[in-house]
């Protein structure tokens, strides 16, 4: 079921921590013809691919206002309230990220500052499949709306009746999505990257997806459009000691495993005694899950690693760089301070990963597959650009001129040097005129 590893040598860590991820570059030859067809044939290709892959013949690609209104009336009241509460928390957390960099004088008379501007057109991909993720609509559309993106385009696969789940439509209208399209897979990525008769071209594409979506995002990012981050199957790591509760650990391992067969859950523990009790809890809780077949297969990719020293356990977690990290140790705050590679960290017994997945306020669109070593999860900044400004007065330029000219000359960029000199000639001329006038 789940692999047990005890006290592994440091030189084995890299191999032990490998993900079950598929090399998406091998799918480029499958995805490229889809991208090319959408670029050349637009809506015609999209409708054909929706019939081929999602098994539905669509008359129109865009979700209509009537469909959205119908979804809002059909969605259960409790779910509507839950989504609205989650929206408030996510919005509050992301609005706090709006602080601007202040004007600063780096030296007298030389002012520099930054201006945050929204990316005008963004595309959001929301997976369908075994579990339509309406929560991802909140995580992507809310910061896009706060940032001030003018056009927020959403693509998601329809079901065989040509419908989008009610909760997805409710969340989308609640969070300011401007256009919704019934398009899934690589063809959705192509539509947003290139634009078609119906689908606007966007400047950046966000959202998780299967291996074909990931491959398509990687390909279009080479020259057509920006993407949020590299993506792979979802994952969780738990760092636990004797203070942790086995029932909580098992529940969190399974909450990740039920995402899909390629998900991965890893328990790092400094207490060998936890292993048997966690295994027992996993068996008990697994049998109660509606998606137990998926979770059981995911656990085959998963591990329990006993490593006696907390220092080594922390180092191994940082080497793994998990998408989600739950710390269940006696001194979880101290341990948390030593984490440098993780997408999102959950501290203590009462912070399950599902809180961040849905409603605590942080974003659940996070780097996977070890990319947390270099990438952040989605924030408000993901939907903005920062333009730097500088303003030099005459005196400010004179104070910097010597450094600029010397550096330009040594790089043999004489036009750079001249751009300063021609201005200084004016300054010196004005000073001479001023002196002659005085005399």
C-alpha positions in Angstrom: 0.0 0.0 0.0 2.3 2.8 1.2 6.1 2.4 1.3 7.9 2.4 4.6 11.5 3.7 4.7 13.6 3.9 7.9 16.6 6.1 8.5 17.6 6.6 4.9 21.2 7.7 4.1 21.5 11.3 2.8 22.9 10.1 -0.5 19.6 8.2 -1.1 17.3 11.2 -0.5 17.1 12.4 -4.0 16.0 9.0 -5.3 13.6 8.4 -2.5 11.9 11.8 -3.0 11.2 11.4 -6.7 7.7 12.2 -7.8 5.4 9.9 -9.9 5.2 12.8 -12.4 5.1 12.1 -16.1 7.6 13.9 -18.4 5.3 16.2 -20.2 7.8 17.0 -22.9 7.0 13.5 -24.3 3.5 14.7 -25.0 4.6 17.7 -27.1 4.1 15.7 -30.3 0.5 14.9 -29.3 -0.3 18.5 -28.2 1.3 20.4 -31.0 -1.2 19.4 -33.7 -4.0 20.5 -31.4 -2.4 23.9 -30.9 -1.7 24.3 -34.6 -5.3 23.4 -35.5 -6.8 25.9 -33.1 -4.4 28.6 -34.3 -5.4 28.0 -37.9 -9.1 27.1 -37.7 -10.2 28.8 -34.5 -13.7 27.9 -33.3 -14.2 25.2 -35.9 -11.3 23.3 -34.4 -12.5 23.9 -30.8 -15.9 22.5 -31.6 -14.4 19.4 -33.2 -12.1 18.8 -30.3 -14.8 19.2 -27.8 -16.8 16.5 -29.7 -13.7 14.3 -29.8 -12.4 14.7 -26.3 -15.4 15.7 -24.1 -18.0 13.9 -26.2 -20.4 16.8 -26.7 -21.4 18.6 -29.8 -21.7 22.3 -28.9 -23.6 24.9 -30.9 -21.8 27.8 -29.1 -18.7 27.8 -27.0 -19.5 30.6 -24.6 -21.6 30.1 -21.5 -24.7 32.3 -21.8 -26.1 34.7 -19.2 -29.2 32.5 -19.0 -27.1 29.4 -18.1 -25.4 31.4 -15.4 -28.7 32.6 -13.9 -30.1 29.1 -14.0 -27.0 27.7 -12.2 -27.4 30.4 -9.5 -31.0 29.4 -8.8 -30.2 25.7 -8.8 -27.1 25.7 -6.5 -27.9 24.6 -2.9 -28.2 27.5 -0.4 -25.6 26.0 1.9 -23.0 25.6 -0.8 -23.7 29.1 -2.0 -23.1 30.4 1.6 -19.9 28.3 1.9 -18.5 29.7 -1.4 -19.4 33.2 -0.4 -17.7 32.8 3.0 -14.6 31.4 1.3 -14.6 34.3 -1.1 -14.6 36.9 1.7 -11.6 35.3 3.4 -9.6 34.8 0.1 -10.4 38.4 -0.9 -9.3 39.8 2.5 -6.0 37.9 2.4 -5.2 39.0 -1.2 -6.3 42.6 -0.7 -3.7 42.9 2.0 -1.0 42.3 -0.7 -1.8 45.6 -2.5 0.8 47.7 -0.7 2.8 49.9 -3.2 6.6 50.4 -3.0 7.0 54.0 -1.7 8.8 56.8 -3.6 12.4 56.9 -2.5 15.4 59.2 -3.0 18.3 56.8 -3.6 20.5 59.9 -3.4 19.4 63.5 -3.3 17.6 64.6 -6.5 17.3 61.0 -7.8 13.9 59.6 -7.2 12.9 56.0 -8.0 9.6 54.1 -7.5 7.5 51.3 -8.8 4.0 51.3 -10.2 1.9 48.1 -10.0 -0.3 47.7 -13.1 -2.7 44.8 -13.8 -2.2 42.3 -16.7 -5.0 43.4 -18.9 -6.2 40.0 -20.2 -5.8 36.8 -18.2 -7.1 33.2 -18.9 -8.1 30.8 -16.2 -8.2 27.0 -16.8 -10.5 25.1 -14.4 -10.2 21.3 -14.7 -13.3 19.1 -15.0 -12.8 15.4 -14.9 -13.4 13.4 -11.7 -13.8 16.4 -9.4 -14.7 19.8 -11.0 -12.7 22.4 -8.9 -15.0 25.3 -8.3 -12.7 26.3 -5.5 -9.9 27.0 -8.0 -12.3 29.6 -9.6 -12.1 31.5 -6.3 -8.3 31.2 -6.0 -7.7 32.5 -9.5 -10.5 34.9 -10.2 -10.4 36.8 -6.9 -6.8 38.1 -7.1 -7.4 38.8 -10.8 -10.4 40.9 -9.9 -8.5 42.7 -7.1 -5.6 43.4 -9.4 -7.9 45.1 -11.9 -7.5 42.8 -14.9 -9.8 44.1 -17.6 -10.7 40.7 -19.1 -10.9 37.5 -17.1 -11.6 34.6 -19.4 -12.4 31.1 -18.0 -12.3 27.8 -19.8 -13.5 24.5 -18.4 -14.6 21.2 -20.0 -18.4 20.7 -20.3 -20.2 17.5 -19.5 -21.8 15.3 -22.1 -24.9 17.5 -22.0 -22.9 20.5 -22.8 -23.2 22.0 -19.3 -20.7 23.5 -16.9 -21.2 22.6 -13.1 -23.5 25.1 -11.4 -21.0 25.8 -8.6 -18.3 26.7 -11.2 -20.7 29.2 -12.8 -21.8 30.7 -9.5 -18.2 31.1 -8.3 -17.2 32.7 -11.6 -20.0 35.3 -11.6 -19.3 36.0 -7.9 -15.7 36.8 -8.6 -15.9 38.9 -11.7 -15.1 36.5 -14.5 -16.0 38.3 -17.8 -16.4 35.3 -20.2 -16.8 31.6 -19.6 -16.2 29.0 -22.3 -17.1 25.3 -22.5 -13.6 24.2 -23.6 -11.2 21.7 -22.0 -7.8 20.2 -22.4 -5.0 21.4 -24.7 -7.5 23.0 -27.0 -8.6 25.4 -24.2 -5.0 26.5 -23.7 -4.6 27.0 -27.4 -7.8 29.1 -27.6 -6.6 31.4 -24.9 -3.1 31.6 -26.2 -3.9 32.4 -29.8 -7.5 33.7 -29.7 -10.3 32.6 -31.9 -13.6 34.1 -33.3 -15.2 33.5 -29.9 -12.3 33.3 -27.4 -10.2 36.4 -26.7 -6.4 36.0 -26.8 -5.0 36.6 -23.3 -1.6 37.6 -22.0 -1.2 35.0 -19.2 -2.7 31.6 -18.5 -3.4 30.3 -15.0 -4.6 27.1 -13.6 -3.9 23.4 -13.1 -4.7 20.6 -15.5 -3.8 17.1 -16.6 -0.6 16.2 -18.4 -1.9 17.4 -21.8 -2.9 20.8 -20.4 0.5 21.1 -18.7 2.3 20.2 -21.9 0.2 22.7 -23.9 0.9 25.5 -21.3 4.7 24.8 -21.6 4.6 25.0 -25.4 2.6 28.2 -25.7 4.7 29.8 -23.1 7.8 29.6 -25.3 6.6 32.5 -27.5 2.9 33.2 -27.3 1.8 33.9 -23.7 3.0 33.8 -20.1 1.9 31.0 -17.7 1.6 31.0 -13.9 4.1 28.2 -13.1 5.2 24.7 -14.0 2.7 22.3 -12.7 2.4 18.6 -11.9 0.3 16.2 -9.8 -0.7 17.5 -6.3 1.2 16.5 -3.2 1.4 16.9 0.5 4.2 16.3 3.1 3.6 16.0 6.8 6.4 16.5 9.4 5.4 14.9 12.7 6.9 13.9 16.0 5.4 12.0 19.0 3.0 14.9 19.8 1.1 14.3 16.5 -2.2 12.5 16.4 -2.2 9.5 14.0 -5.9 10.0 13.1 -5.2 13.6 11.9 -2.1 12.4 9.9 -4.0 9.7 8.1 -6.9 12.0 7.3 -4.5 14.5 5.8 -2.5 11.9 3.8 -5.8 10.6 2.3 -7.2 14.1 1.6 -4.3 14.6 -0.8 -4.4 11.0 -2.2 -8.1 11.3 -3.2 -7.2 14.0 -5.8 -6.0 11.4 -8.3 -3.9 8.3 -8.9 -0.8 10.4 -9.5 -1.0 12.4 -6.3 1.6 11.9 -3.6 1.5 11.9 0.2 4.6 11.7 2.3 4.9 11.5 6.1 8.3 12.4 7.6 8.4 11.4 11.2 11.0 11.4 14.0 8.9 9.0 16.0 9.1 5.4 14.8 6.1 4.5 17.0 3.8 6.6 14.8 4.2 4.3 11.8 2.0 1.4 12.8 -0.8 3.6 14.3 -0.9 5.8 11.1 -1.0 2.6 8.9 -4.0 1.4 11.0 -5.8 4.7 10.7 -5.1 4.8 6.9 -6.8 1.4 6.5 -9.8 2.4 8.6 -10.4 5.7 7.0 -9.7 4.6 3.4 -12.6 2.2 3.4 -15.0 5.0 4.2 -14.0 7.2 1.2 -16.2 7.3 -1.9 -13.0 7.8 -4.0 -11.1 5.1 -2.2 -10.0 3.4 -5.4 -8.2 6.6 -6.5 -6.8 7.2 -3.1 -5.5 3.6 -2.8 -3.6 3.9 -6.1 -2.2 7.3 -5.0 -0.9 5.7 -1.8 1.2 3.3 -3.9 3.2 6.5 -4.9 3.4 7.6 -1.3 5.8 7.0 1.6 6.3 7.1 5.3 9.9 8.0 6.1 11.3 7.6 9.6 14.3 9.8 10.2 15.4 10.0 13.9 16.7 13.6 14.1 14.5 16.6 13.6 17.3 18.5 11.9 17.6 15.8 9.3 13.9 15.6 8.9 13.7 19.4 8.2 16.5 19.1 5.7 14.8 16.3 3.9 11.5 18.3 3.8 13.4 21.2 2.3 15.0 18.9 -0.3 11.5 17.6 -1.2 10.1 21.1 -1.5 6.4 20.1 -1.1 3.4 21.8 -2.6 1.7 21.5 0.8 3.5 21.0 4.1 1.7 20.2 7.4 3.8 20.5 10.5 2.5 18.5 13.5 5.3 18.8 16.1 5.4 20.0 19.6 7.3 23.2 18.6 5.7 23.6 15.2 6.3 27.4 15.1 10.0 27.0 15.6 10.2 24.2 13.0 8.1 26.3 10.6 10.7 29.1 10.7 13.3 26.6 9.3 11.3 25.7 6.3 12.6 27.4 3.2 11.1 25.3 0.4 7.3 24.8 0.4 4.3 26.1 -1.4 2.1 26.6 1.6 2.7 25.6 5.2 0.0 24.4 7.7 1.0 24.7 11.4 -0.4 22.6 14.3 -3.2 20.1 14.9 -6.0 22.3 13.7 -4.6 23.4 10.3 -5.6 20.7 7.8 -4.6 21.2 4.2 -8.3 21.4 3.3 -8.5 24.7 5.1 -6.1 26.3 2.6 -7.7 24.4 -0.3 -11.0 26.1 0.4 -11.6 28.9 2.9 -8.8 30.1 5.2 -7.8 32.8 2.7 -4.4 31.7 1.3 -4.2 30.5 -2.3 -4.2 26.8 -3.2 -2.6 27.2 -6.6 0.9 26.3 -5.7 4.2 25.0 -7.2 4.4 21.2 -7.4 7.1 18.7 -8.4 9.8 20.5 -6.4 9.4 23.8 -8.0 8.7 25.4 -4.6 12.5 25.7 -4.5 12.2 28.6 -6.9 8.5 29.5 -7.4 5.8 31.0 -5.2 2.2 30.1 -5.2 -0.4 32.4 -6.8 -0.5 35.9 -5.2 -1.9 39.2 -6.2 1.5 39.9 -7.8 0.8 37.0 -10.2 -1.8 39.1 -11.9 0.2 42.3 -12.1 3.3 43.7 -13.6 5.6 46.2 -11.8 6.9 49.1 -13.9 9.9 51.0 -12.4 10.1 54.8 -12.7 13.0 57.2 -12.1 13.2 61.0 -12.2 16.5 62.8 -12.0 16.8 66.5 -11.6 19.7 68.4 -13.2 21.7 68.2 -10.0 20.8 64.5 -9.6 22.2 63.7 -13.0 25.4 65.7 -12.3 25.9 63.7 -9.1 25.6 60.4 -11.0 27.2 61.4 -14.3 30.8 60.5 -13.4 29.8 56.9 -12.4 27.6 56.5 -15.5 30.2 57.7 -17.9 33.0 55.6 -16.5 30.9 52.4 -16.5 29.7 53.1 -20.1 33.2 53.7 -21.3 34.5 50.5 -19.8 31.6 48.5 -21.4 32.5 50.3 -24.7 29.0 51.7 -25.1 29.9 55.2 -26.0 26.4 56.2 -27.0 25.4 55.6 -23.4 28.1 57.9 -22.2 27.1 60.5 -24.8 23.5 60.5 -23.6 24.8 61.9 -20.3 27.4 64.3 -21.9 25.0 66.0 -24.2 22.8 66.9 -21.2 25.8 68.1 -19.2 26.8 70.4 -22.1 23.5 72.1 -21.7 24.0 72.3 -17.9 27.5 73.9 -18.3 26.2 76.2 -21.0 23.4 77.4 -18.8 25.9 78.0 -16.0 28.2 80.0 -18.2 25.3 82.1 -19.5 24.2 82.7 -15.9 27.7 83.8 -14.9 28.1 86.2 -17.9 24.7 87.7 -17.2 25.7 88.3 -13.5 28.9 90.1 -14.7 
